[in-house]
């Protein structure tokens, strides 16, 4: 694999909140067309990593960061969150973070803030309603009245409205019924088949590793293991640490 295959690259990334260090020299890469998973226990630093990669961390905390983030060969350290979205880096945040007092349609329209062509926005709304048919039935319904699974579908569809080149997904199965989890992971797989690059943070290690081309294991802010998803799935160290209760 050469550098031209790399869509997203993180080099020696440190981050924290005030005097608390969370990420301690994280390095990883994501190739074009891959699904790459990051697994780890609570408190490992997974969500902080996603916030830094999406540009949210520096805007919402006083924590200091260092290291380098490259996207399509360009250093994006100085890109704020909106600029990263415009460049194609889009986050589906932990806990969904939809706008509960806005309708499903309004949530989708907000997701398209980078798109100026109204016809394109309309087309993308229809396309995402085909991806998640339940949303078409709920377009006029307030986001906060949706079930947890429906809200997760809305969060993914809202992110897709920005036409991402890489989709960052933080715990998409959290708080979602098992039947809907299967649907969401099938959707991720389908989007990837269509060419979308995905970086997935997921506590359901079994599901994540089954889906991922490659994966990284994050422990206490450091990458301690990496490899092909299915290889890690059968690794005794992963089975003992992460798969025992699944």
Residue pairs with C-beta under 8 A, 6 or more apart in sequence:
1 31
3 73
5 31
5 32
6 29
6 30
6 31
6 32
6 70
6 73
7 30
7 31
7 32
7 34
7 71
7 72
7 165
7 166
7 197
8 29
8 30
8 53
8 69
8 70
8 71
8 89
8 166
8 197
8 199
9 28
9 29
9 30
9 68
9 69
9 70
9 71
10 26
10 27
10 28
10 29
10 53
10 67
10 68
10 69
10 70
11 27
11 67
11 68
11 69
11 70
12 25
12 26
12 27
12 66
12 67
12 68
13 23
13 25
13 26
13 27
13 49
13 52
13 65
13 66
13 67
13 68
13 69
14 21
14 23
14 24
14 25
14 26
14 64
14 65
14 66
14 67
15 22
15 23
15 45
15 48
15 49
15 52
15 57
15 63
15 64
15 65
15 66
15 67
16 22
16 23
16 48
16 63
16 64
16 65
17 48
17 61
17 62
17 63
18 61
18 62
18 63
20 63
21 221
22 45
22 48
22 63
22 221
23 45
23 48
23 49
23 52
23 65
23 221
24 220
24 221
24 222
25 67
25 222
26 45
26 49
26 67
26 218
26 221
26 222
26 223
27 223
28 36
28 38
28 216
28 223
28 226
30 36
30 166
30 197
30 199
31 197
31 213
32 197
33 192
33 195
33 197
34 192
34 197
34 198
34 213
34 214
35 188
35 189
35 192
35 197
35 198
35 200
35 211
35 212
35 213
35 229
36 198
36 199
36 200
36 212
36 213
36 214
36 215
36 216
37 200
37 201
37 202
37 208
37 209
37 211
37 212
37 214
37 215
37 216
37 229
38 46
38 49
38 199
38 200
38 201
38 202
38 215
38 216
38 217
38 218
39 201
39 202
39 203
39 205
39 208
39 209
39 215
39 216
39 217
39 218
39 238
39 242
40 46
40 217
40 218
40 219
41 219
41 241
41 242
42 203
43 220
44 218
44 219
44 220
44 221
45 218
45 220
45 221
46 170
46 171
46 201
46 218
47 94
47 170
47 171
47 201
48 57
49 201
49 218
50 91
50 93
50 94
50 168
50 170
50 199
50 201
51 57
51 60
52 58
52 65
52 69
53 69
53 89
53 91
53 168
53 199
54 81
54 84
54 89
54 90
54 91
54 168
55 79
55 80
55 81
55 82
55 83
55 84
55 89
56 81
56 91
57 63
57 65
58 65
58 80
59 80
59 81
68 75
68 77
69 75
69 76
69 77
70 76
71 84
71 87
71 88
71 89
71 166
72 87
72 88
72 165
74 87
76 83
76 84
76 87
76 89
79 87
85 113
85 114
85 162
85 164
86 114
87 165
88 163
88 164
88 165
88 166
89 164
89 165
89 166
89 168
90 159
90 160
90 162
90 164
90 166
90 167
90 168
91 159
91 168
91 169
91 170
92 155
92 156
92 159
92 167
92 168
92 169
92 170
92 172
93 155
93 170
94 170
94 171
94 174
94 201
95 171
95 174
95 175
96 148
96 151
96 152
96 154
96 155
97 155
98 107
98 143
98 144
98 146
98 151
98 154
98 155
98 158
99 106
99 107
99 110
99 143
100 142
100 143
100 144
101 142
101 143
101 144
102 110
102 142
102 143
103 139
103 140
103 141
103 142
103 143
104 135
104 138
104 139
104 140
104 141
104 143
104 146
104 154
105 125
105 139
105 140
107 143
107 154
107 158
108 124
108 125
108 128
108 135
108 154
108 157
108 158
108 161
109 121
109 125
109 161
110 158
111 157
111 158
111 159
111 160
111 161
111 162
112 121
112 124
112 125
112 161
112 162
113 162
114 162
114 163
115 121
115 124
115 161
115 162
115 163
121 161
124 160
124 161
124 163
125 161
128 135
128 157
128 160
128 161
129 135
129 136
129 139
129 157
130 136
131 157
131 160
131 187
131 190
132 153
132 154
132 156
132 157
132 187
134 150
134 153
135 150
135 153
135 154
135 157
138 146
138 150
143 151
143 154
146 154
148 175
148 176
148 177
148 180
149 176
149 177
149 180
149 183
149 184
152 172
152 175
152 176
152 180
152 184
153 180
153 184
156 169
156 172
156 184
156 187
159 167
160 167
160 191
164 196
165 196
165 197
166 196
166 197
166 198
166 199
167 191
167 196
167 197
167 198
167 199
168 199
168 201
169 188
169 198
169 199
169 200
169 201
169 202
170 201
171 201
171 202
171 203
172 184
172 185
172 188
172 200
172 202
173 181
173 184
173 185
173 202
173 203
173 204
173 207
174 203
176 184
181 204
181 207
185 207
185 211
188 198
188 200
188 211
189 211
191 198
192 198
200 208
200 211
200 212
202 208
204 246
205 238
205 242
205 243
205 246
206 233
206 243
206 246
208 215
208 229
209 215
209 229
209 230
209 232
209 233
209 238
210 229
210 230
210 233
211 229
212 229
213 228
213 229
214 226
214 227
214 228
214 229
215 226
215 227
215 228
215 229
215 232
216 223
216 225
216 226
217 223
217 224
217 225
217 226
217 232
217 238
218 224
225 232
225 235
225 237
225 238
227 235
232 238
233 243
